[in-house]
Amino acid sequence: MPAPTPADDHAPDHAAPTWPTHVLVTGAAGGIGRGICLALARQARRAGSALHISAAASQPGDKLERLLDELRAEGVTAGGVSGDLTQPEACRAIVAQAQEAAGDLGALVCNAGASGPGRLADLTVEQWDHTFHLNTRSAWLLAQAARPQLARTRGSITAIASMSGLMPHPGYGAYSPAKAALVMLCRQLAQEWAADGIRVNAVCPGMIRTPLTEAVYQDDATHQARRALVPLGRIGTADDVGEVVAFLSSPGAAYVTGQALTVDGGVAEHMLGMIPGRPGKGA
């Protein structure tokens, strides 16, 4: 009798991963959101895969329409949805509108968020709640609404957190706590929904030059001082973040879940290297 054949370690347990054909991106009309949408479109074109992008914004308008035109020029189909993500009903409605327009989601990208200056000692309850509702609660509600679709497509969720969610950012109110909670939300969802084949990851950008931060970089001294902190020697772009999100949404990341990927040019890892008096560094 022949010896038993060893199990094939490379035999897939599930169907082979596929390219998403429908992605919902929130906060799409802004700098990083636009970069994510364009990176997804470029990736689909390179892969020869059909893709529809549902681009969500807080409200319709010229900015969103210009993005949709850009995406169509890249060869994908695109449609806009809008709503206030601090409202639970709007989160559910955006997912439903996207599904009605283009079928089940293959990926959800939770990018909408905002920060604002403020000391914790002076923060109001309303400011705290608004920051958490937009940056954290909306991602949970969107994920909840999209779960049945993503389970059918064995899709993915990527949330845009921040380097500020990995370390405290003094003077930015509830932003660091909210983004830290978002990272943990992704890790927990990754564990709870893995059996459904749903992957969940966070991306933590560092210093990224966008229309929102452009005023800071118009001051050359500030620009140079910030750039000097980055081991890779430059400030990041929305495309830098977008390409990482596109990868995490692709079949190439089929075995990646529960991760918080920092996209900061090495800043966070470089902090100890900036301490004066270390070996090889002057006082």
N, C-alpha and C positions, 0 to 999 in steps of 0.2 A: 504494500500500500504506500503510495507516495506520501512524503512528509507534508504536513499542513503548510499551506502558503501563508507567509507572514502577512499581517495586515499592512495595507499600503498607507503609510503615513501621509501621503500626498493626496489621498482620495478625498474629495470635498464632501463635507457633511450636508451642505446645502447647495442649492443652485448657484451657478457661477455668478459673481457680481456683475452688474450691468451699469451702464452710464445712466444717470438720471435724465429723464426726458422732460421733467417739470420741476422747477426750483422756485420757491418763494423766498424773496429777500426783503427783509424789513429795513427801514431806514435807507432805502435804496437811492434816493435822490441826492444824498450828501456825498462827501468825498470818499470815505472808505466804502460806503454802500455802492457807489457808482463803480469804484475799482473792482469790487467783488463781482458785480453783474458783468462787467466787460471781461474779466478774467474767465468767468464761467462760459461766456459766449465764445471767447477765443479757444478755450479748451474743447468745447463741443465741435467747433469747426475743424480743429486739428484731428479730432477723433472721428470725424465724419458722422457724428451722432446728432439726431434731431433734438432740439431743445426749445422749450418754452420757458421764459422767465416771467414770473409774476412779480413785478416791482412794486413794493408797498411804500407809501409815504404818508405823512400825517394828514396831508390834504392834496387834492389834485392841483395842477398848475403847470406853468411853462417849464419849470425845472424838471418835473417828472416826464413831461412830453418830450423834452429834448433827449433825456436818457433813453426813452423808448425808441426814438428815431435812431440813436447811436447803436442800440442793440440790434435793431432790424438791419442796419447797414452791415453789421457783423455776421448776418446770415441766420439769426435765430428769430423765432416769433416772440413777441413780448406784449404784455398788457399791464395796465396800471390798476392798483387797488389802493384804497386809502382809508384811514381811520385813526382815532386817538388811542394808542396802545396802552394808555393809563386806564382805559375803561375795559373791563372784562368782556362786555358784549362786542366791542370793536375787535378784540383779538380773535374771538370765535368767528365773527362775520368776515374778517379778512381771509381766514383759512377757507371758509365756505365759498366765498367769491372766487378765490383762486381755483378751487376744485371745479366749480361750475364752469369756469372759463376754459380749463385745459386738462381736467381729469386729475387723478391722484398725484400727489406730490411724491417726487423721488428724493427730494432734499429740502430742508428748511434751514434758512440762514437767519438767525436772530441778531441783527446788527443795530437796531434802533436803540439809542441811549443818549444820555446827556449828563454833563457835569456842571457844577457851578461852584464858585468860591464861597467859603463860609467856614467859620470855626464851629466845632461841635458844641462849644459852650453857648453859642449864640443861635444855633439852628432851631427853627421852629418845627413842630411836629409835621406841619404841612409840607415843608421843604424835605424833611426826611422821607415822608411817605411818597412824595412825588418821585424822588430819586429811586427808591426801591421799586415803585410800581412800574416805572419806565424801563429801568435797567435789568430788573430781576423778575418781578412778577409777570411781566408781559411774555418773557421767554417761556416760563412755566405754562402759562395759559395757551400760548401758541402751540407748544409741544403737545399739550393735552388734546387740543382740538385736532392736531394733525396726526396723532398717533395711529388711528385706524388706517389711514392712507399709507403712512410710512411702514406699517406692519405688512400691508399687502405688497408694497414695492421693495421691502427690505431696504429701506432708505436710511438717510442720515440727518442728523441735526448738528449744526455748527453755530455756536454762540460767540459773539465778539465781546470778550471781557476786556481786560486791560492789564498792563504791567502794574497799574495802581491797585489791582485786585490781588496781587501777589505780595505787595508790601504797602505799608501805610503811606498815604499822600497827604501830608498835613495841609490844612487850609482848604481842602476840597469837600468839606461837609461829609455827606453820606456816600460819596462816590466810591471810595475804597471799600467800605463795608458792603455796598451793593454789588460791586464787581467780584469781590471775594465770595459772596453768596452765590453769584452766578456760576463761578467756577465749580463750587461744590454741588450746585444743582446739576450741572452737566455730568459730574462724576457719579452722582446718585442715579440719574436717569440712565446713564450707560449701564449700570449694574441691573437696574430694575427692568429695563427694556431689551437687554441683550438676547433674551430668549425669543423675542419677536424679530430678531435680526436687525434691530435699529441701532445704529452707531451714534454716539453723542460725544462731541469734543468741544473744547473751548479754544479760542485763539486770543492771545494777550499781546496786543500791539504796544510798542514803546512810543518813542517820539515820531509821529507821522505828520508830514506836511500836507495839509488839506485846506480847502477854502475856510474852514472854521478856525484853523490855527495860523493862517497866512499872515495875519497882522504881526504875530510874534516874530516871524522869520523875515519880515521886511526890515527889521532892525538888524543891521549887519553884525554888530557886536554880540547881540543875543544869539543870532544864528551860529556864529563861529564858536561861541562858548558852549552851546548845546552840542554842536558837531564834535567838539573836542572830547566830549564825554563818551562818544560812541566808538568802540574798538574798530568797527568797520569803516569809520571815517566819514559817514554821511547820515543825514536825516532820512528816515524812511518815507516811502510813498504809498499811496492807496493801492497801487499795483502790487507792491510787496506783500501787503495783507491779502489782496484778492487772489493772488496765485496760490497762497497757502490754503485759503478756503476752497478754492477750486480743486486742489489736490485732495483735501479731506472729504470732499463730496464725490470723489471719483472712485472707480474700482481699484485704483492703485492703493487706496487707503482702506481696503476691505477688512483688514485685520487690526485697524487702529480704532480704539474707543476708550473713553474715559480719560483722555489726555488734555492737558492745558499747554498748548504750544506757544512759547513766547517768541514774538517777532519784533525784536528790538535792537538788532545789530550788535548784540552782546553787552548792552548796558547793564542789565541786572547782574550778570555774572562778573562784571568788571568792578563792582562797588568796592570790594576789599582792596583792589589794586589802586584805588585812589587815595588810600590812607597815607598821609605823609610819614616818613621814617621807616617804611618797609624796606627790606633789602633791595638794593639797586635803585632806590628812589630817594631823592633829596628830601630835606625837611619841608 
